[in-house]
Amino acid sequence: MKAGLMRATHPAEAAAAHGVPLLEVDRLTLDFATRGGRVKALDQVGFTLDRGQILGLVGESGSGKSVTAFAIMDLLDQAARIETGQIRFTGIDLLARKRRALKELRGREIAMIFQSPRTALHPIRKVGHQIEDVLRAHSSVPPGLRRQKAIEALERVRIPDPARRYEAYPFELSGGMCQRVMIAMALSADPSLLIADEPTTGLDVTTQAVIMDLIRDLVRESGMSVLLITHDLAMAGEYCDRIAVMHAGHIVETAPAHLLLREPAHPYSAKLIAATPAKAASIEALAAIPGNLPDLRQPQPPCRFSTRCERHRPDCDQPPLDAARLGQDHLVLCRHPL
């Protein structure tokens, strides 16, 4: 850990010493109040993330990926209500902590980068000053060293001529460069967990690869963990250690990335792979997933994919539906897996 960022006790290191996962989301159920009724956005969501791993949370838009991230960060809309479940960070239930304690944790131990980085940055504030804002709020770096630490943060994410870029405004930088600034801000307080919500949205393919290579290299260098939220299954397969597939507020399958891409067990996972350009032999081989996400304002069957599934059987509609273990690290929420 870099000078000026030392803490008396690092919770992630203490948790790792006792074999506790860095992050555990356990049976998280959450709904939103809307004009059309309450929407159960998450239902019994659960997964774990160990230190030094990248976990991909993958699914269609509207499946609940970002809502899960906002719940972890305590950034939910006021209309949201957590009904049941736990979110444990280093074994500590975040939902049981007071909001002030969560605020201190957020940014210091858990950081997040958002999609559309140019709009996430303050448009008329120099990027170096924005990094210093994070250091001021979440680290013990003395005021006289913050400028140098901010420049080092820019250098860490491989921004050329970081001392000059420190003085730049977001509108003077490319989209890829703005995303690097966002990563530098997120990592400036040396967090244990980085949540990356669609970090390559709006970037060209080459820049996407540069950003993802950077995140992977930083994980290897620092040992931090990453929760990568994406709809791009091919990217998740290339960069993630494990993948959790999400559909309509359910985690339908979790497995090591290589295993899930080679042997998907849930019909939805298989259809996602078939709809992924990088996995198709030709354009003609691409197969769209039939139907739409269910209306979560309405009561749902135990399997929320049942109306879109070719393997649907009458017993699929009988509660309860529990995840089946197919291997040591392979879970599937399906009565008739592939």
Sequence and secondary structure as in RCSB ss.txt:
>XXXX:A:sequence
MKAGLMRATHPAEAAAAHGVPLLEVDRLTLDFATRGGRVKALDQVGFTLDRGQILGLVGESGSGKSVTAFAIMDL
LDQAARIETGQIRFTGIDLLARKRRALKELRGREIAMIFQSPRTALHPIRKVGHQIEDVLRAHSSVPPGLRRQKA
IEALERVRIPDPARRYEAYPFELSGGMCQRVMIAMALSADPSLLIADEPTTGLDVTTQAVIMDLIRDLVRESGMS
VLLITHDLAMAGEYCDRIAVMHAGHIVETAPAHLLLREPAHPYSAKLIAATPAKAASIEALAAIPGNLPDLRQPQ
PPCRFSTRCERHRPDCDQPPLDAARLGQDHLVLCRHPL
>XXXX:A:secstr
  TT   SS HHHHHHHTT  SEEEEEEEEEEEETTEEEEEEEEEEEEE TT EEEEE  TTSSHHHHHHHHHT 
  TTEEEEEEEEEETTEEGGGS HHHHHHHBTTTEEEE SSHHHHS TTS HHHHHHHHHHHH    GGGHHHHH
HHHHHHTT SSHHHHTT  GGGS HHHHHHHHHHHHHTT  SEEEEESTTTT  HHHHHHHHHHHHHHHHHH  E
EEEEES HHHHHHH SEEEEEETTEEEEEEEHHHHHHS  SHHHHHHHHT GGG SSGGG     S    TTS  
 SSTTGGG TT  GGGGSS    EEEETTEEE  SS  
